[in-house]
Amino acid sequence: MKINFINHSITQQSRVFTALILSGLLSVSSSMTLIKSATALPINSRLSLPTENTKSQNLPSSVKNAIFRDLSKKQGILISNIDVIQYQEKTWNNGCLGLAKPGELCTQALVPGWQVTVGDGKQNWIYHTNKNGRLFRISDQKIPNNVVKVPEKIRNAVLRRAAILLKLPISQLTIIQSEKRDWKNSCLELAEAGRVCSQIIVPGWKIVVGSKEQVLVYHTNEQGSVIRLNRKESEIKDKQLPVNVRNNILKAAAEYSNVPVSELRILDIEEITVDGCLSLPKPGEICTKIAQPAWKVTVQARKQKLVYHAQKDGSQVRLNLFASNLQLPQNIEDIVLSQASQQSKLPISSLKIIAFERKQWSDSCLGIPNAQTICAQVIVPGWQVTVSDGNKNWIYRIGESVTVSYDKNASEISDRTNINTVPIPTSELPPPLESGVVFRQVTSGGFFARNYQTILLDDGRLIRTRIGDANDSERSIYRISQQQLQNFQELLEQQEKGFQNVKYPATLGAADYLTYTITSSNGTVQFNDISQNNLPESLKVVVKAWNDLNSNNIR
């Protein structure tokens, strides 16, 4: 269709609109498709990515197909070379989808639809559409082209991180957007449960990496020493869950939420590394320390989002209560805290519920024998709740009639393994990793009080030096394979939330112990050879992998 024919057609349509308004017959549900002339956006343009509702629904295929056909026809691009870069649900304020021409008359009605960014790897285009794609327009919005180029070291670090996550060569990845940002806190505005975020302004970058049909959004600091993935804004095609794993997770979610399996929806799938307890140990449980692959699956159960860890074959499934942001029923919380207060002689204000899970108790005594009570052999649904004052734990069993029993044995086992974390003061934090450094360990203390530093570079070199050695006479350099390097980087990516700038102190009275300060791009952790066994399982996996690298190479 020629351009002059389109202009003539639009003029005629505008006259029709005017006539309809004058006669009072204008319909707010006009089905005309008005097409603006396309203006290509530079691939490094500064796009405004959606921050809300990005993943509230999948983009309908009818919308995608209509856009692809139009762009292919107008730009002479093969449909197979066009990808959706980003999309967002929108409600346009008029029938022109928010893209009225000068002097054009638009229906004044709200039109639900989409804003979709598409590209061919060289250029990007923004479309506005209605809900089903029958109405669409191409935006000729002038995108600022004065974006400062990303420093090479940050660009390379982000691309390496994306390549590891997507398991693709860097050659297949492209930075499709970058912009300078001032993040509002030390977490780069990507807070997680349990992570302490300092309320300070952190200059940095927002960088979008694209591959075919996948987009990763990263937040970094100004030096690129901290790089965090924004999963909410990213579009990642995850691997398909095995049928057995899917069925077992949905069954567990249905039992927990009382929502039928047919109403459950899997929102997100992620491959993680866990210990023998799926990194979700139960009070008193002994977990094997062997790292093993697993699934992390998020399930939508009406208004709840349930996060599960599952073994690769689905034989074991556990609910991650804190990642799911779940809470106890208020009446149970009040009763348990009241009983713990009476038992501990502490005010309720100094106690906190640190863990809870649904349980099926084997008898009316909740599995705790009592010589003075006859226990009926019936299944009793209930809860197991752990209360702590920061030093000691109390574990309680609750039945469906809100009967509460103190689990003395489980509490004592928990206390033997409980250890507090202490935030590392900002003044004591080591400097962030320099460019090209993947990981660093500083070993200090011990009987001889000699301090050593070992760093892993992104080219696979392991360099060990003694701090304070003026002649550098004890420097040792070794090299690990690219596969070992990639495996370790993947592990750090999966366990990044363990590095929260905290330390695990030794018990009172301990002396002559070695202190280890380990730093990744996400933060620092400090522990010692006394408290090492009490680290969270996610950190134990990292420490074991790091020690294996060193023991196999540094002699």
Secondary structure, 3 states (H helix, E strand, C coil): CCHHHHHHHHHHHHHHHHHHHHHCCCCCCCCCCCCCCCCCEECCCCCCCCCCCCCCCCCCHHHHHHHHHHHHHHHCCCHHHCEEEEEEEEEECCCCCCCCCCCCCCCCCCEEEEEEEEECCCEEEEEEEECCCCCEEECCCCCCCCCCCCCHHHHHHHHHHHHHHHCCCHHHCEEEEEEEEEECCCCCCCCCCCCCCCCCCEEEEEEEEEECCEEEEEEEECCCCCEEECCCCCECCCCCCCHHHHHHHHHHHHHHHCCCHHHCEEEEEEEEEECCCCCCCCCCCCCCCCCEEEEEEEEEECCEEEEEEEECCCCCEEECCCCCCCCCCHHHHHHHHHHHHHHHCCCHHHCEEEEEEEEEECCCCCCCCCCCCCCCCCCEEEEEEEEECCCCEEEEEEECCCCEEECHHHHHHHHHHCCCCEECCHHHCCCCCCCCEEEEEEEEECCCCCCEEEEEECCCEEEEEECCCCCCCCCEEEECCHHHHHHHHHHHHHCHHHCCCEECCCCCCCCCCEEEEEEECCEEEEEECCCHHHCCHHHHHHHHHHHHHHHHHCC
